[in-house]
Amino acid sequence: MLEAAFWGVASAISLPLGAFIALRWRVRRRVLGLIMGFGAGAMISAVAFDLVQEAIEVVGTGRVAIGLAVGALTFFAGDVFIDRRGGKERKSVSGEQQEGNSKAIVLGTVLDGVPESIVIGGSLVVGGGVSVAIVAATFLSNLPESLAASVGLVRFGMSRGRLLGMWFGIVAISGLAAGLGYALLDTASPNLAAFFQTFAAGAMLTMLADTMMPEAYEDGGNPVGLFTVLGFVVALWLHTFD
């Protein structure tokens, strides 16, 4: 369980790293868009080969489809709730987050990251070792999100200490979620474990389509497509080490 928590923290440590970069340097939006596109491709690959493919081998296509649908609908409902409270632009690399929505940004980041963290912890049970592809993809997707949100929050008066404290708090939550994922799947039946995997996969795919990929293309332009494919290929290669 401690190992699972460690990998959950490792995947989320890019959140305070992104804030630190935002406080020290000005990074071009195009660069961030390309990073986000690469991370999206890596995440799609990880979902396909580390979650869905393994679940199909256990429970078949029909039950996998149900798990994906439930996860997607759950994330969609949570995302709509958070968007209406000011968290809609949490992944925007323009720094255009609205004043006073730090709580919504925190909730949105947690909503984005919890399924990934649970999967990271669960991969130690299901696969016998951590999913390197999902850890890498999560790390990359968190970086531009944190940088973007940090720019907006500092612009509207949040202190640097409070900002970094917020991101480190989310890192701690990610570690706890990864530990929870390990605990849940360690005692779960193969069928239930497969459901957890596909539930998380549905939530992650919905997040990618709803927030991450549109922002990546808006700021990175046409080359984002190439970087997305590159991320997919790199994650596929990392999958061979799982």
HELIX and SHEET records of a PDB file:
HELIX    1   1 LEU A    2  ALA A   12  1                                  11    
HELIX    2   2 SER A   14  ARG A   24  1                                  11    
HELIX    3   3 ARG A   29  ALA A   46  1                                  18    
HELIX    4   4 VAL A   47  VAL A   52  3                                   6    
HELIX    5   5 GLN A   53  VAL A   59  1                                   7    
HELIX    6   6 THR A   61  ILE A   82  1                                  22    
HELIX    7   7 ASP A   83  GLY A   87  3                                   5    
HELIX    8   8 SER A  102  VAL A  126  1                                  25    
HELIX    9   9 VAL A  132  ARG A  155  1                                  24    
HELIX   10  10 ARG A  160  ASP A  186  1                                  27    
HELIX   11  11 PRO A  190  MET A  207  1                                  18    
HELIX   12  12 LEU A  208  MET A  212  3                                   5    
HELIX   13  13 MET A  213  GLY A  220  1                                   8    
HELIX   14  14 PRO A  223  HIS A  239  1                                  17    
END                                                                             
